[in-house]
Amino acid sequence: MPLLKEADACCRPGQLGALLRREGLYSSHLVDWRRQRNAGALAALAPRRRGRPATPAADTELARLRRENERLARDLAAAELVIDVQKKVSALLGLTRATNADETTR
């Protein structure tokens, strides 16, 4: 507690009284707070980190790689479907690779 630290730092006569008047406190407040500090009760008032614990970088990277793998698998399936359709269209039209190769060399 910053006010208690400031009160403990007062070393000249009258300095502590001026602090108490400025803050509107009684000396009994300081006595109670010092007792609580010594008992460890004020440690519970210290600010704590809130929210979810941070995920390790490896977990974040793993999740990113899994998403990328799923995306690539979808892209591969779509490409295989297109190639399959192209083969069927080629078969229906009677086109072959050899025919296409002969036409390009002429």
Biopython code that builds the backbone (N, CA, C, O; Angstrom):
import numpy as np
from Bio.PDB.StructureBuilder import StructureBuilder

atoms = [
    (1, "MET", "N", (0.858, -1.167, 0.000)),
    (1, "MET", "CA", (0.000, 0.000, 0.000)),
    (1, "MET", "C", (0.906, 1.233, 0.000)),
    (1, "MET", "O", (1.733, 1.386, 0.899)),
    (2, "PRO", "N", (0.765, 2.103, -0.982)),
    (2, "PRO", "CA", (1.680, 3.240, -1.119)),
    (2, "PRO", "C", (1.607, 4.222, 0.049)),
    (2, "PRO", "O", (2.621, 4.805, 0.433)),
    (3, "LEU", "N", (0.428, 4.404, 0.610)),
    (3, "LEU", "CA", (0.288, 5.351, 1.717)),
    (3, "LEU", "C", (1.045, 4.857, 2.948)),
    (3, "LEU", "O", (1.646, 5.653, 3.670)),
    (4, "LEU", "N", (1.018, 3.576, 3.182)),
    (4, "LEU", "CA", (1.737, 2.999, 4.316)),
    (4, "LEU", "C", (3.244, 3.121, 4.109)),
    (4, "LEU", "O", (3.979, 3.372, 5.064)),
    (5, "LYS", "N", (3.706, 2.948, 2.888)),
    (5, "LYS", "CA", (5.133, 3.125, 2.597)),
    (5, "LYS", "C", (5.546, 4.572, 2.815)),
    (5, "LYS", "O", (6.625, 4.852, 3.339)),
    (6, "GLU", "N", (4.677, 5.485, 2.408)),
    (6, "GLU", "CA", (4.977, 6.906, 2.594)),
    (6, "GLU", "C", (5.024, 7.251, 4.079)),
    (6, "GLU", "O", (5.869, 8.037, 4.509)),
    (7, "ALA", "N", (4.120, 6.666, 4.862)),
    (7, "ALA", "CA", (4.111, 6.922, 6.304)),
    (7, "ALA", "C", (5.366, 6.341, 6.957)),
    (7, "ALA", "O", (5.932, 6.952, 7.864)),
    (8, "ASP", "N", (5.798, 5.178, 6.506)),
    (8, "ASP", "CA", (7.009, 4.575, 7.064)),
    (8, "ASP", "C", (8.252, 5.392, 6.717)),
    (8, "ASP", "O", (9.245, 5.353, 7.444)),
    (9, "ALA", "N", (8.200, 6.129, 5.613)),
    (9, "ALA", "CA", (9.350, 6.929, 5.191)),
    (9, "ALA", "C", (9.451, 8.254, 5.948)),
    (9, "ALA", "O", (10.480, 8.926, 5.873)),
    (10, "CYS", "N", (8.410, 8.636, 6.669)),
    (10, "CYS", "CA", (8.441, 9.899, 7.425)),
    (10, "CYS", "C", (9.426, 9.767, 8.582)),
    (10, "CYS", "O", (9.300, 8.861, 9.405)),
    (11, "CYS", "N", (10.413, 10.672, 8.649)),
    (11, "CYS", "CA", (11.429, 10.558, 9.689)),
    (11, "CYS", "C", (11.553, 11.843, 10.518)),
    (11, "CYS", "O", (12.053, 11.790, 11.641)),
    (12, "ARG", "N", (11.125, 12.960, 10.013)),
    (12, "ARG", "CA", (11.236, 14.217, 10.765)),
    (12, "ARG", "C", (10.004, 14.412, 11.639)),
    (12, "ARG", "O", (8.924, 13.917, 11.317)),
    (13, "PRO", "N", (10.165, 15.130, 12.739)),
    (13, "PRO", "CA", (9.012, 15.387, 13.610)),
    (13, "PRO", "C", (7.959, 16.214, 12.868)),
    (13, "PRO", "O", (8.287, 17.179, 12.178)),
    (14, "GLY", "N", (6.707, 15.827, 13.017)),
    (14, "GLY", "CA", (5.599, 16.543, 12.402)),
    (14, "GLY", "C", (5.291, 16.107, 10.979)),
    (14, "GLY", "O", (4.235, 16.440, 10.441)),
    (15, "GLN", "N", (6.183, 15.383, 10.380)),
    (15, "GLN", "CA", (5.976, 14.955, 8.989)),
    (15, "GLN", "C", (4.844, 13.924, 8.896)),
    (15, "GLN", "O", (4.028, 13.979, 7.976)),
    (16, "LEU", "N", (4.798, 12.992, 9.841)),
    (16, "LEU", "CA", (3.745, 11.983, 9.851)),
    (16, "LEU", "C", (2.390, 12.627, 10.124)),
    (16, "LEU", "O", (1.391, 12.272, 9.497)),
    (17, "GLY", "N", (2.357, 13.579, 11.067)),
    (17, "GLY", "CA", (1.097, 14.276, 11.365)),
    (17, "GLY", "C", (0.579, 15.032, 10.149)),
    (17, "GLY", "O", (-0.624, 15.043, 9.888)),
    (18, "ALA", "N", (1.489, 15.670, 9.400)),
    (18, "ALA", "CA", (1.081, 16.394, 8.193)),
    (18, "ALA", "C", (0.511, 15.427, 7.153)),
    (18, "ALA", "O", (-0.466, 15.740, 6.474)),
    (19, "LEU", "N", (1.123, 14.266, 7.038)),
    (19, "LEU", "CA", (0.622, 13.262, 6.101)),
    (19, "LEU", "C", (-0.776, 12.804, 6.503)),
    (19, "LEU", "O", (-1.666, 12.697, 5.659)),
    (20, "LEU", "N", (-0.967, 12.536, 7.790)),
    (20, "LEU", "CA", (-2.278, 12.078, 8.256)),
    (20, "LEU", "C", (-3.346, 13.143, 8.025)),
    (20, "LEU", "O", (-4.459, 12.826, 7.606)),
    (21, "ARG", "N", (-3.011, 14.411, 8.298)),
    (21, "ARG", "CA", (-3.978, 15.491, 8.069)),
    (21, "ARG", "C", (-4.295, 15.629, 6.578)),
    (21, "ARG", "O", (-5.453, 15.791, 6.194)),
    (22, "ARG", "N", (-3.267, 15.565, 5.756)),
    (22, "ARG", "CA", (-3.459, 15.718, 4.310)),
    (22, "ARG", "C", (-4.370, 14.628, 3.753)),
    (22, "ARG", "O", (-5.201, 14.896, 2.885)),
    (23, "GLU", "N", (-4.219, 13.407, 4.246)),
    (23, "GLU", "CA", (-5.003, 12.275, 3.748)),
    (23, "GLU", "C", (-6.306, 12.075, 4.513)),
    (23, "GLU", "O", (-7.134, 11.256, 4.112)),
    (24, "GLY", "N", (-6.501, 12.805, 5.599)),
    (24, "GLY", "CA", (-7.727, 12.660, 6.391)),
    (24, "GLY", "C", (-7.785, 11.347, 7.144)),
    (24, "GLY", "O", (-8.844, 10.724, 7.225)),
    (25, "LEU", "N", (-6.658, 10.917, 7.698)),
    (25, "LEU", "CA", (-6.573, 9.640, 8.402)),
    (25, "LEU", "C", (-6.248, 9.846, 9.872)),
    (25, "LEU", "O", (-5.819, 10.923, 10.287)),
    (26, "TYR", "N", (-6.461, 8.796, 10.646)),
    (26, "TYR", "CA", (-6.069, 8.773, 12.047)),
    (26, "TYR", "C", (-4.878, 7.829, 12.190)),
    (26, "TYR", "O", (-4.654, 6.963, 11.345)),
    (27, "SER", "N", (-4.136, 8.006, 13.248)),
    (27, "SER", "CA", (-2.971, 7.148, 13.473)),
    (27, "SER", "C", (-3.393, 5.697, 13.699)),
    (27, "SER", "O", (-2.616, 4.775, 13.451)),
    (28, "SER", "N", (-4.631, 5.496, 14.174)),
    (28, "SER", "CA", (-5.112, 4.123, 14.374)),
    (28, "SER", "C", (-5.240, 3.382, 13.039)),
    (28, "SER", "O", (-5.094, 2.162, 12.981)),
    (29, "HIS", "N", (-5.513, 4.130, 11.974)),
    (29, "HIS", "CA", (-5.556, 3.487, 10.661)),
    (29, "HIS", "C", (-4.194, 2.897, 10.314)),
    (29, "HIS", "O", (-4.094, 1.767, 9.835)),
    (30, "LEU", "N", (-3.147, 3.682, 10.566)),
    (30, "LEU", "CA", (-1.797, 3.195, 10.276)),
    (30, "LEU", "C", (-1.459, 1.969, 11.116)),
    (30, "LEU", "O", (-0.842, 1.022, 10.629)),
    (31, "VAL", "N", (-1.870, 1.996, 12.387)),
    (31, "VAL", "CA", (-1.599, 0.859, 13.273)),
    (31, "VAL", "C", (-2.290, -0.395, 12.733)),
    (31, "VAL", "O", (-1.685, -1.465, 12.666)),
    (32, "ASP", "N", (-3.560, -0.252, 12.350)),
    (32, "ASP", "CA", (-4.299, -1.403, 11.813)),
    (32, "ASP", "C", (-3.665, -1.918, 10.521)),
    (32, "ASP", "O", (-3.509, -3.125, 10.335)),
    (33, "TRP", "N", (-3.301, -0.993, 9.633)),
    (33, "TRP", "CA", (-2.723, -1.392, 8.354)),
    (33, "TRP", "C", (-1.367, -2.060, 8.540)),
    (33, "TRP", "O", (-1.035, -3.002, 7.822)),
    (34, "ARG", "N", (-0.590, -1.580, 9.493)),
    (34, "ARG", "CA", (0.712, -2.216, 9.751)),
    (34, "ARG", "C", (0.524, -3.621, 10.304)),
    (34, "ARG", "O", (1.260, -4.540, 9.945)),
    (35, "ARG", "N", (-0.467, -3.786, 11.181)),
    (35, "ARG", "CA", (-0.765, -5.119, 11.716)),
    (35, "ARG", "C", (-1.170, -6.068, 10.585)),
    (35, "ARG", "O", (-0.707, -7.206, 10.514)),
    (36, "GLN", "N", (-2.038, -5.578, 9.711)),
    (36, "GLN", "CA", (-2.485, -6.406, 8.590)),
    (36, "GLN", "C", (-1.325, -6.738, 7.650)),
    (36, "GLN", "O", (-1.223, -7.859, 7.151)),
    (37, "ARG", "N", (-0.459, -5.764, 7.416)),
    (37, "ARG", "CA", (0.693, -6.001, 6.550)),
    (37, "ARG", "C", (1.591, -7.068, 7.156)),
    (37, "ARG", "O", (2.051, -7.970, 6.455)),
    (38, "ASN", "N", (1.839, -6.968, 8.444)),
    (38, "ASN", "CA", (2.698, -7.951, 9.108)),
    (38, "ASN", "C", (2.059, -9.335, 9.119)),
    (38, "ASN", "O", (2.763, -10.344, 9.097)),
    (39, "ALA", "N", (0.731, -9.385, 9.153)),
    (39, "ALA", "CA", (0.033, -10.671, 9.145)),
    (39, "ALA", "C", (-0.112, -11.224, 7.726)),
    (39, "ALA", "O", (-0.519, -12.371, 7.542)),
    (40, "GLY", "N", (0.220, -10.410, 6.731)),
    (40, "GLY", "CA", (0.131, -10.863, 5.343)),
    (40, "GLY", "C", (-1.221, -10.627, 4.708)),
    (40, "GLY", "O", (-1.456, -11.086, 3.590)),
    (41, "ALA", "N", (-2.113, -9.931, 5.378)),
    (41, "ALA", "CA", (-3.450, -9.714, 4.829)),
    (41, "ALA", "C", (-3.435, -8.727, 3.672)),
    (41, "ALA", "O", (-4.287, -8.815, 2.787)),
    (42, "LEU", "N", (-2.502, -7.799, 3.652)),
    (42, "LEU", "CA", (-2.473, -6.814, 2.576)),
    (42, "LEU", "C", (-1.927, -7.399, 1.282)),
    (42, "LEU", "O", (-2.110, -6.824, 0.209)),
    (43, "ALA", "N", (-1.265, -8.527, 1.380)),
    (43, "ALA", "CA", (-0.745, -9.149, 0.162)),
    (43, "ALA", "C", (-1.893, -9.586, -0.744)),
    (43, "ALA", "O", (-1.743, -9.634, -1.965)),
    (44, "ALA", "N", (-3.033, -9.901, -0.145)),
    (44, "ALA", "CA", (-4.196, -10.303, -0.937)),
    (44, "ALA", "C", (-4.762, -9.130, -1.722)),
    (44, "ALA", "O", (-5.478, -9.337, -2.701)),
    (45, "LEU", "N", (-4.457, -7.910, -1.315)),
    (45, "LEU", "CA", (-4.963, -6.733, -2.005)),
    (45, "LEU", "C", (-4.084, -6.322, -3.177)),
    (45, "LEU", "O", (-4.443, -5.415, -3.929)),
    (46, "ALA", "N", (-2.960, -6.963, -3.340)),
    (46, "ALA", "CA", (-2.049, -6.619, -4.439)),
    (46, "ALA", "C", (-2.717, -6.944, -5.771)),
    (46, "ALA", "O", (-3.445, -7.932, -5.870)),
    (47, "PRO", "N", (-2.482, -6.134, -6.783)),
    (47, "PRO", "CA", (-3.110, -6.405, -8.084)),
    (47, "PRO", "C", (-2.612, -7.715, -8.673)),
    (47, "PRO", "O", (-1.425, -8.036, -8.613)),
    (48, "ARG", "N", (-3.542, -8.458, -9.241)),
    (48, "ARG", "CA", (-3.208, -9.737, -9.855)),
    (48, "ARG", "C", (-3.543, -9.677, -11.330)),
    (48, "ARG", "O", (-4.377, -8.884, -11.767)),
    (49, "ARG", "N", (-2.882, -10.525, -12.080)),
    (49, "ARG", "CA", (-3.214, -10.621, -13.496)),
    (49, "ARG", "C", (-4.557, -11.306, -13.627)),
    (49, "ARG", "O", (-4.817, -12.323, -12.984)),
    (50, "ARG", "N", (-5.402, -10.743, -14.461)),
    (50, "ARG", "CA", (-6.729, -11.296, -14.648)),
    (50, "ARG", "C", (-6.844, -11.899, -16.038)),
    (50, "ARG", "O", (-6.032, -11.629, -16.923)),
    (51, "GLY", "N", (-7.848, -12.703, -16.204)),
    (51, "GLY", "CA", (-8.109, -13.285, -17.513)),
    (51, "GLY", "C", (-7.472, -14.650, -17.668)),
    (51, "GLY", "O", (-6.914, -15.220, -16.730)),
    (52, "ARG", "N", (-7.576, -15.145, -18.874)),
    (52, "ARG", "CA", (-7.010, -16.458, -19.172)),
    (52, "ARG", "C", (-5.498, -16.429, -19.097)),
    (52, "ARG", "O", (-4.878, -15.410, -19.403)),
    (53, "PRO", "N", (-4.908, -17.521, -18.698)),
    (53, "PRO", "CA", (-3.446, -17.581, -18.758)),
    (53, "PRO", "C", (-3.006, -17.555, -20.221)),
    (53, "PRO", "O", (-3.692, -18.079, -21.099)),
    (54, "ALA", "N", (-1.888, -16.957, -20.458)),
    (54, "ALA", "CA", (-1.380, -16.843, -21.823)),
    (54, "ALA", "C", (-1.019, -18.223, -22.365)),
    (54, "ALA", "O", (-0.460, -19.060, -21.657)),
    (55, "THR", "N", (-1.349, -18.435, -23.625)),
    (55, "THR", "CA", (-1.008, -19.714, -24.232)),
    (55, "THR", "C", (0.444, -19.670, -24.689)),
    (55, "THR", "O", (0.904, -18.648, -25.197)),
    (56, "PRO", "N", (1.152, -20.749, -24.514)),
    (56, "PRO", "CA", (2.547, -20.779, -24.961)),
    (56, "PRO", "C", (2.634, -20.578, -26.475)),
    (56, "PRO", "O", (1.690, -20.877, -27.205)),
    (57, "ALA", "N", (3.751, -20.079, -26.925)),
    (57, "ALA", "CA", (3.943, -19.799, -28.351)),
    (57, "ALA", "C", (3.843, -21.078, -29.179)),
    (57, "ALA", "O", (3.376, -21.047, -30.318)),
    (58, "ALA", "N", (4.276, -22.186, -28.618)),
    (58, "ALA", "CA", (4.222, -23.449, -29.359)),
    (58, "ALA", "C", (2.775, -23.855, -29.634)),
    (58, "ALA", "O", (2.470, -24.363, -30.713)),
    (59, "ASP", "N", (1.884, -23.635, -28.669)),
    (59, "ASP", "CA", (0.474, -23.972, -28.871)),
    (59, "ASP", "C", (-0.147, -23.086, -29.941)),
    (59, "ASP", "O", (-0.940, -23.552, -30.759)),
    (60, "THR", "N", (0.213, -21.817, -29.932)),
    (60, "THR", "CA", (-0.301, -20.890, -30.938)),
    (60, "THR", "C", (0.179, -21.304, -32.325)),
    (60, "THR", "O", (-0.594, -21.308, -33.283)),
    (61, "GLU", "N", (1.446, -21.649, -32.422)),
    (61, "GLU", "CA", (2.012, -22.081, -33.705)),
    (61, "GLU", "C", (1.362, -23.378, -34.172)),
    (61, "GLU", "O", (1.087, -23.537, -35.362)),
    (62, "LEU", "N", (1.113, -24.305, -33.252)),
    (62, "LEU", "CA", (0.474, -25.572, -33.598)),
    (62, "LEU", "C", (-0.931, -25.334, -34.144)),
    (62, "LEU", "O", (-1.325, -25.944, -35.138)),
    (63, "ALA", "N", (-1.682, -24.454, -33.501)),
    (63, "ALA", "CA", (-3.036, -24.151, -33.967)),
    (63, "ALA", "C", (-3.000, -23.522, -35.357)),
    (63, "ALA", "O", (-3.831, -23.843, -36.206)),
    (64, "ARG", "N", (-2.044, -22.629, -35.591)),
    (64, "ARG", "CA", (-1.917, -21.988, -36.905)),
    (64, "ARG", "C", (-1.587, -23.028, -37.979)),
    (64, "ARG", "O", (-2.156, -23.005, -39.070)),
    (65, "LEU", "N", (-0.670, -23.931, -37.662)),
    (65, "LEU", "CA", (-0.280, -24.957, -38.630)),
    (65, "LEU", "C", (-1.430, -25.919, -38.923)),
    (65, "LEU", "O", (-1.590, -26.364, -40.060)),
    (66, "ARG", "N", (-2.220, -26.239, -37.917)),
    (66, "ARG", "CA", (-3.380, -27.116, -38.146)),
    (66, "ARG", "C", (-4.403, -26.447, -39.057)),
    (66, "ARG", "O", (-4.963, -27.084, -39.949)),
    (67, "ARG", "N", (-4.647, -25.139, -38.823)),
    (67, "ARG", "CA", (-5.584, -24.414, -39.693)),
    (67, "ARG", "C", (-5.063, -24.391, -41.133)),
    (67, "ARG", "O", (-5.824, -24.585, -42.082)),
    (68, "GLU", "N", (-3.769, -24.154, -41.280)),
    (68, "GLU", "CA", (-3.174, -24.120, -42.618)),
    (68, "GLU", "C", (-3.262, -25.491, -43.283)),
    (68, "GLU", "O", (-3.524, -25.580, -44.482)),
    (69, "ASN", "N", (-3.047, -26.550, -42.523)),
    (69, "ASN", "CA", (-3.132, -27.908, -43.052)),
    (69, "ASN", "C", (-4.554, -28.206, -43.534)),
    (69, "ASN", "O", (-4.738, -28.795, -44.600)),
    (70, "GLU", "N", (-5.553, -27.803, -42.756)),
    (70, "GLU", "CA", (-6.942, -28.021, -43.161)),
    (70, "GLU", "C", (-7.264, -27.246, -44.437)),
    (70, "GLU", "O", (-7.951, -27.760, -45.320)),
    (71, "ARG", "N", (-6.774, -26.020, -44.534)),
    (71, "ARG", "CA", (-7.020, -25.200, -45.724)),
    (71, "ARG", "C", (-6.370, -25.839, -46.953)),
    (71, "ARG", "O", (-6.978, -25.906, -48.021)),
    (72, "LEU", "N", (-5.139, -26.305, -46.790)),
    (72, "LEU", "CA", (-4.440, -26.936, -47.912)),
    (72, "LEU", "C", (-5.118, -28.246, -48.328)),
    (72, "LEU", "O", (-5.159, -28.574, -49.514)),
    (73, "ALA", "N", (-5.646, -28.988, -47.362)),
    (73, "ALA", "CA", (-6.358, -30.224, -47.689)),
    (73, "ALA", "C", (-7.621, -29.910, -48.490)),
    (73, "ALA", "O", (-7.949, -30.630, -49.434)),
    (74, "ARG", "N", (-8.334, -28.837, -48.120)),
    (74, "ARG", "CA", (-9.521, -28.432, -48.886)),
    (74, "ARG", "C", (-9.132, -28.010, -50.301)),
    (74, "ARG", "O", (-9.807, -28.370, -51.266)),
    (75, "ASP", "N", (-8.046, -27.250, -50.426)),
    (75, "ASP", "CA", (-7.580, -26.815, -51.744)),
    (75, "ASP", "C", (-7.186, -28.014, -52.607)),
    (75, "ASP", "O", (-7.481, -28.044, -53.802)),
    (76, "LEU", "N", (-6.526, -28.991, -52.010)),
    (76, "LEU", "CA", (-6.120, -30.190, -52.741)),
    (76, "LEU", "C", (-7.342, -30.967, -53.224)),
    (76, "LEU", "O", (-7.375, -31.430, -54.364)),
    (77, "ALA", "N", (-8.337, -31.109, -52.368)),
    (77, "ALA", "CA", (-9.550, -31.828, -52.764)),
    (77, "ALA", "C", (-10.237, -31.115, -53.924)),
    (77, "ALA", "O", (-10.722, -31.764, -54.850)),
    (78, "ALA", "N", (-10.283, -29.786, -53.878)),
    (78, "ALA", "CA", (-10.900, -29.025, -54.971)),
    (78, "ALA", "C", (-10.097, -29.193, -56.256)),
    (78, "ALA", "O", (-10.684, -29.350, -57.327)),
    (79, "ALA", "N", (-8.773, -29.162, -56.175)),
    (79, "ALA", "CA", (-7.927, -29.322, -57.360)),
    (79, "ALA", "C", (-8.090, -30.718, -57.952)),
    (79, "ALA", "O", (-8.145, -30.868, -59.173)),
    (80, "GLU", "N", (-8.166, -31.736, -57.106)),
    (80, "GLU", "CA", (-8.363, -33.100, -57.600)),
    (80, "GLU", "C", (-9.708, -33.238, -58.294)),
    (80, "GLU", "O", (-9.816, -33.944, -59.296)),
    (81, "LEU", "N", (-10.729, -32.576, -57.779)),
    (81, "LEU", "CA", (-12.050, -32.607, -58.401)),
    (81, "LEU", "C", (-12.003, -31.957, -59.787)),
    (81, "LEU", "O", (-12.579, -32.482, -60.740)),
    (82, "VAL", "N", (-11.323, -30.827, -59.898)),
    (82, "VAL", "CA", (-11.199, -30.144, -61.191)),
    (82, "VAL", "C", (-10.452, -31.022, -62.188)),
    (82, "VAL", "O", (-10.857, -31.124, -63.347)),
    (83, "ILE", "N", (-9.377, -31.650, -61.754)),
    (83, "ILE", "CA", (-8.602, -32.523, -62.647)),
    (83, "ILE", "C", (-9.448, -33.708, -63.098)),
    (83, "ILE", "O", (-9.396, -34.104, -64.262)),
    (84, "ASP", "N", (-10.220, -34.270, -62.187)),
    (84, "ASP", "CA", (-11.086, -35.399, -62.525)),
    (84, "ASP", "C", (-12.126, -34.982, -63.566)),
    (84, "ASP", "O", (-12.381, -35.719, -64.519)),
    (85, "VAL", "N", (-12.719, -33.812, -63.387)),
    (85, "VAL", "CA", (-13.707, -33.316, -64.353)),
    (85, "VAL", "C", (-13.045, -33.071, -65.705)),
    (85, "VAL", "O", (-13.626, -33.392, -66.742)),
    (86, "GLN", "N", (-11.845, -32.511, -65.710)),
    (86, "GLN", "CA", (-11.133, -32.270, -66.967)),
    (86, "GLN", "C", (-10.842, -33.584, -67.696)),
    (86, "GLN", "O", (-10.945, -33.648, -68.921)),
    (87, "LYS", "N", (-10.485, -34.620, -66.959)),
    (87, "LYS", "CA", (-10.235, -35.928, -67.572)),
    (87, "LYS", "C", (-11.511, -36.471, -68.216)),
    (87, "LYS", "O", (-11.471, -37.012, -69.321)),
    (88, "LYS", "N", (-12.640, -36.325, -67.526)),
    (88, "LYS", "CA", (-13.909, -36.833, -68.052)),
    (88, "LYS", "C", (-14.333, -36.057, -69.295)),
    (88, "LYS", "O", (-14.822, -36.644, -70.261)),
    (89, "VAL", "N", (-14.146, -34.737, -69.271)),
    (89, "VAL", "CA", (-14.486, -33.923, -70.443)),
    (89, "VAL", "C", (-13.595, -34.307, -71.611)),
    (89, "VAL", "O", (-14.061, -34.408, -72.746)),
    (90, "SER", "N", (-12.336, -34.518, -71.343)),
    (90, "SER", "CA", (-11.392, -34.917, -72.385)),
    (90, "SER", "C", (-11.789, -36.266, -72.971)),
    (90, "SER", "O", (-11.718, -36.465, -74.183)),
    (91, "ALA", "N", (-12.202, -37.183, -72.118)),
    (91, "ALA", "CA", (-12.617, -38.505, -72.590)),
    (91, "ALA", "C", (-13.890, -38.396, -73.424)),
    (91, "ALA", "O", (-14.024, -39.098, -74.426)),
    (92, "LEU", "N", (-14.822, -37.536, -73.037)),
    (92, "LEU", "CA", (-16.061, -37.366, -73.792)),
    (92, "LEU", "C", (-15.802, -36.755, -75.163)),
    (92, "LEU", "O", (-16.457, -37.125, -76.138)),
    (93, "LEU", "N", (-14.875, -35.844, -75.248)),
    (93, "LEU", "CA", (-14.570, -35.187, -76.515)),
    (93, "LEU", "C", (-13.590, -35.991, -77.365)),
    (93, "LEU", "O", (-13.347, -35.661, -78.526)),
    (94, "GLY", "N", (-13.045, -37.021, -76.792)),
    (94, "GLY", "CA", (-12.126, -37.876, -77.527)),
    (94, "GLY", "C", (-10.732, -37.292, -77.636)),
    (94, "GLY", "O", (-9.966, -37.692, -78.512)),
    (95, "LEU", "N", (-10.397, -36.387, -76.795)),
    (95, "LEU", "CA", (-9.066, -35.791, -76.811)),
    (95, "LEU", "C", (-8.132, -36.622, -75.950)),
    (95, "LEU", "O", (-8.521, -37.141, -74.904)),
    (96, "THR", "N", (-6.900, -36.737, -76.405)),
    (96, "THR", "CA", (-5.895, -37.431, -75.603)),
    (96, "THR", "C", (-4.672, -36.549, -75.510)),
    (96, "THR", "O", (-4.574, -35.537, -76.204)),
    (97, "ARG", "N", (-3.775, -36.913, -74.689)),
    (97, "ARG", "CA", (-2.548, -36.128, -74.529)),
    (97, "ARG", "C", (-1.689, -36.208, -75.788)),
    (97, "ARG", "O", (-1.061, -35.225, -76.181)),
    (98, "ALA", "N", (-1.664, -37.353, -76.403)),
    (98, "ALA", "CA", (-0.846, -37.523, -77.604)),
    (98, "ALA", "C", (-1.372, -36.642, -78.732)),
    (98, "ALA", "O", (-0.587, -36.078, -79.495)),
    (99, "THR", "N", (-2.680, -36.520, -78.843)),
    (99, "THR", "CA", (-3.279, -35.689, -79.876)),
    (99, "THR", "C", (-2.909, -34.233, -79.647)),
    (99, "THR", "O", (-2.573, -33.517, -80.590)),
    (100, "ASN", "N", (-2.969, -33.801, -78.411)),
    (100, "ASN", "CA", (-2.617, -32.422, -78.087)),
    (100, "ASN", "C", (-1.137, -32.167, -78.350)),
    (100, "ASN", "O", (-0.774, -31.087, -78.814)),
    (101, "ALA", "N", (-0.298, -33.121, -78.068)),
    (101, "ALA", "CA", (1.139, -32.959, -78.283)),
    (101, "ALA", "C", (1.446, -32.874, -79.777)),
    (101, "ALA", "O", (2.314, -32.104, -80.186)),
    (102, "ASP", "N", (0.735, -33.664, -80.600)),
    (102, "ASP", "CA", (0.952, -33.627, -82.045)),
    (102, "ASP", "C", (0.537, -32.288, -82.633)),
    (102, "ASP", "O", (1.198, -31.777, -83.537)),
    (103, "GLU", "N", (-0.541, -31.719, -82.135)),
    (103, "GLU", "CA", (-1.032, -30.450, -82.658)),
    (103, "GLU", "C", (-0.071, -29.313, -82.337)),
    (103, "GLU", "O", (0.086, -28.400, -83.147)),
    (104, "THR", "N", (0.560, -29.347, -81.205)),
    (104, "THR", "CA", (1.459, -28.264, -80.820)),
    (104, "THR", "C", (2.775, -28.316, -81.579)),
    (104, "THR", "O", (3.430, -27.285, -81.730)),
    (105, "THR", "N", (3.184, -29.498, -82.064)),
    (105, "THR", "CA", (4.450, -29.602, -82.783)),
    (105, "THR", "C", (4.299, -29.244, -84.246)),
    (105, "THR", "O", (5.311, -29.001, -84.904)),
    (106, "ARG", "N", (3.130, -29.198, -84.776)),
    (106, "ARG", "CA", (2.912, -28.870, -86.195)),
    (106, "ARG", "C", (3.083, -27.432, -86.486)),
    (106, "ARG", "O", (2.931, -27.011, -87.633)),
]
sb = StructureBuilder()
sb.init_structure("model")
sb.init_model(0)
sb.init_chain("A")
sb.init_seg("    ")
for serial, (resi, resn, name, xyz) in enumerate(atoms, 1):
    if name == "N":
        sb.init_residue(resn, " ", resi, " ")
    sb.init_atom(name, np.array(xyz, "f"), 0.0, 1.0, " ", f" {name:<3s}", serial, name[0])
structure = sb.get_structure()
